[in-house]
Amino acid sequence: MKKILFLISFYIYAFASNDIAQIRQTIENLDTIINASVWNVRYDNFIKYEHINDELILLNLELKKNLNPNQKEEITRKIATLQEQLNLLKDYKDINFIQSLSAPETIEILPKLTNPLAIIEGFSHIKKLTNEKEEYVFKYNDFKNLVEKIREKNSMLKELVTLEPNKNNTEALKLSDKKLDEFEQALQFASVSFSVYEKKVDEEITRVNVEIKVQSIRAANILITIIFVIVVSFLLKFIARKYIKDNERYYTATKIINFININLIFLILLFAYIENITYLVTILGFASAGLAIAMKDMFMSMLGWCVIVFGGSFRVGDRIKVIQNDLTYVGDIIDISFLRITIYEDITWESYIKNRRSGRIIFIPNNYVFTHLIANYTHHGMKTVLDGIDITITFDSNLEKAGKIVEKIVIQHAKGYTELTKKTMLKLQDEYSIKNPKVEPRFFMFFENWGMRISAWYMTNSYAALSLRSAISKEIIKEFNKHEDIKIAYPSQNLYLGKNTPTNFKEGEMF
């Protein structure tokens, strides 16, 4: 019987020893994982700090007792050593799990999204909040996993104490219970803090997502509206190209369409994203008053552009004359912009008589239509203009013959332009009150100091007046040279001497 009991006891002890060995191995494995955690390092340093602080308190109390000098010196040396260690561990004076695990009490709140450009900022804000949340979740899960390992180790220690209830195991279990209790309290706080933080983050992300959706729909509607306006403008240009055959009128029409199109797009964008229209109107009122004074010429040019474009006084391709500071510029309009008229200077009578240069690009502010004289040579489809040529013959020339020669040459060269002017005048009479337009060549004869001047006026091409003048001048001189009784007059002096002196002049008198 005793032998049987011995065998049973032996097998029980053997099995127990085997379980104890497995438990210790499991505890060692868990300690390896637990000791590698930053949170456990903080806790161990906190425990060390408390032990050192308790030891310092005991040594200080010991130092107050009646001790011999050697004992006091030894205790003082120990206190100094422990104080240095305590200073190194001062950051671990308290368990700062709660502070480290606590989620932010407040999160960054993005202002309300009011325009499509803020959509990018909204996505950036969501990404930032998501990254912060993921970072905190990682930290929380890391701490939670550590608590699980500590709890598992604590269970192993309880089994070990049951199987081997010695002082070391009991002390280890006591320390593990304390550690587990503190870590579980920290985990409970972190769980509540994370729940509140997660709710705030999710609410903010949901709000921003809703506003992004609203702004996206709003931007899509505005984009569709702008595309519609652009399509309409292209359609109007297509219609203008189809029904307006005159290139100058088509150019002006496209300019007006572009101006209206740009302003419509600007107004769409402006009123789509202005929260307080009344405030905007007030600000624009004050701003426009100041700008109207400071930028008077610019605003006058803008108003002048409206007068030019919508009034129809000038168009691209028209030939105009501008007088500024006693200088005259004649050229063809090549562009009418929002602020100025651009003309290309041509060779004209003004270039021949005064400027002696041409071919320049002249920029004329649009406000000149209010303050300066601008003559239009080709207004409302007119392609001709009255030009004149003068020639002076001597008093003793055959005036009647000379007049007929000039009339014949001028009428012959100006015939085509005369007929063209008659047709365009009929159109011009529909808009203006022209009672009796005289387009046929007209001729006059006047006294001058040294002869009789024949003045011929005729219709010529507005863009090539000098060419026709040159051709007529050459032919008149050529015809006059065929007749001895027609002489060209020019400033001269006659000197009478001796017997040939006229009776009504004194000798030596000049005239």
Order of alpha helices (4+ residues) and beta strands (2+ residues): alpha-alpha-alpha-alpha-alpha-alpha-alpha-alpha-alpha-beta-beta-beta-beta-alpha-beta-beta-alpha-beta-beta-alpha
